[in-house]
């Protein structure tokens, strides 16, 4: 590897680590917004809270990115429109499920359960190419199942998870679709800025329509905007965790191998867990909500460790298959 290539590779790794850090911050902030909704508009229900936690950040993100790109924002090719739209739909459904589930489970638990996609991607690609994914994949699957059962407090008598755990696991399937679409071989020439704009616009339309439809009245849509802490948290999610994180992901993930990207994404729940140890108290102090700092319980440590080890193992010994759409 030449020096310029090494520099590009190192920069890509740093940018993807920063992406994970920004996503890690989003978990406690989103949960804080949900608790604020319960205080400000208690009659609206949890689904409105879910929609209105996500919709404003993507509406604002789409507008900011369009203004940033200027008159060139409309110069989008058909493949970019297709890729960004599909990614936006996958991400919108995933976020709906994950953010609704986050109202019922801890932020750190949500972050680790979401990582199920890291192991589903190589399994899915192996099935797509009709190949046995290999021993390391099946061993990793066993670790993940054990970790998910511990983190999700699986009920062995009724064979069920709680609502929060179930929705978070389902969300992971849609995140898998988003990531596979980003690496789809047919879209290799697409521009990151354009697919990010289309993705944000798709999410804004879908989530905005759902939020308006779920609001019991017009006042419910207006009240949160009168709260300074709510505005601040929404701007943090918009600028850093949405525009910043997704722009970095879409621009820099193609610069590293799928193996390295998958390994780097394993860091996200670790960042989220660290943030959840101290951020809730700070957020509560400013927004007058009751959101206690999380603690490192045995279920978090053991379950999270099993999932992390499984993801690291599968990324170090990945199945030899190409990306989606490759022959």
Secondary structure, DSSP 8 states (H G I E B T S, - for coil): --HHHHHHHHHHHHHHHHHHHHHHHHHHHHHHHHHHHHHHSGGG-HHHHHHHHHHHHHHHHHHHHHHHHGGGGG---HHHHHHHHHHHHHHHHHHHHHHHHTTTS-HHHHHHHHTHHHHHHHHHHHHHTT----HHHHHHHHHHHHHHHHHTT-BTTTTB--HHHHHHHHHHHHHHHHHHHHT-GGGTT--HHHHHHHHHHHHHHHHHHHHHHH-SSHHHHHHGGG-HHHHHHHHHIIIIIIIIHHHHHHHHGGGS-HHHHHHHHTTHHHHHHHHHTTHHHHHHHHHT---------HHHHHHHHHHHHHHHHHHHT--S---TT--
